[in-house]
Structure formats: structure tokens, C-alpha cells
């Protein structure tokens, strides 16, 4: 379920890929304090990020994010690997 903040008309869909609960919480609080209306989705590693982006499994109904905030040091699949996957997948390219 997304965590919304802000008051503009159309929300910005943000995917946060962060394995540290503290850093994820700080990011969420910063976005809540901003004037940007957003829906924040948080996943904990690169594998989950790819499932979210490809709308697989529990993320079948996930939106396509407008912005991805990607930690580079992640378990299972790090941020650099996620970027390489996105670049190599024609369905994920803009």
C-alpha cells in the first residue's frame, strides 16, 4: 500500500529501493514534509524492485513509478545490477 503525502492534483509515483528501515523512514518523512503529492512504495532489495517494475507476483497491480530512488548497496541484487537490468529490458526503458 502506498504512503501518500502532499496536496498537488496528480500524485507522483515513487519507488524507494532501500534495505535500511531507518533510511526508508527518513526518506518517507522528508517526502511527507515536502509539497510534492506522492505515493511512496518501498521495497528492500533489487530482486523485489525488479518484481515491482515488471509487475510480478504480489506487485501485479503496482504502478509504473515516475521516480526510482535506488540504494546502490543492496542484498541479493545491488543497485548497479538493477540499473543494468532496467537498461537491458526493452519493456522497462522509457
C-alpha angles and dihedrals in degrees: 000000000000124000109225129204137163132041111250120124103256119033122232111234108228126188113199114196104194131142096194112085090202094053091045090052092049091050091049091050092048091052092047089053092051127085091238114114103221147158109221120204118187127201125174105221146013095266091056090045091056091048089051093048093046091043093235129159114336088004095060090119097039117131122238103259121238090206133023118202102198128190109212096210106064136146122253095007119019126217094262090055090049090053091049090050092050092049093049096046111083092200092059098046118101 
